[in-house]
Amino acid sequence: MKANTIFGKEAASLHSRCMRCMPQNGHNADEVPFDLLGDLEDAYDEADRNGDVEITETLDTFGLWNENPRCNRSWMYTMWCALRGDVEAQADVGHAFYWNDHDPDDVREKYKWLDKPELAIYWYRLAAEAGYADAQSDLACLYCPDLIPYDNKFKLGRFARRWWEEAAAQRLPCGMLGLAKCLRCGKCCECDRDIPRAKALEAEADEIERKRER
């Protein structure tokens, strides 16, 4: 069972809609038009029955059932949307478990309970396979040996190349730059060096970013 089948097949832009209804945006929790915690409890039970350990571990990590201070209503909304198939929410769940060398040491220590790259890959992959370019690029980073500090089985360069290709095809600048890095190196992601293509990707990514800034 995949996460987006738990509440049904529809996956409209639930995440952005729910984010606008957050309590911090002036909405009272009593105004939520559905049983948020009840839905998540049902999702947990179904995942547990089906052996979907990534889903149960994700929900357990944030202690949804024990009024854990690690969990807030914002997270519950995001998780609800992710389980319903919203790709932006799935990527946000992936972000929660994605740490790298650029994060300050004190932050990494404070949130070390979130250092679970296998869960980041699970959630990023759901969104990436649905065609979400940002998740494709983030997933590639987790597979790239040069960009992530984890010394584990997830360092599979050929998968990094695959997902950067997917993101670059959608003209996502960070995906294009990631692919360019692969093509310049020729080793970390198990591909042949292609400097001309790397330069072309870098130039195009730069042009896209400059247009956005105008």
PyMOL commands that set and color helices and strands:
alter all, ss='L'
color gray80, all
select helices_A, chain A and resi 3-5+14-19+23-25+29-31+36-50+53-61+73-83+87-96+105-110+112-114+117-129+133-143+157-169+173-185+195-213
alter helices_A, ss='H'
color red, helices_A
deselect
rebuild
show_as cartoon
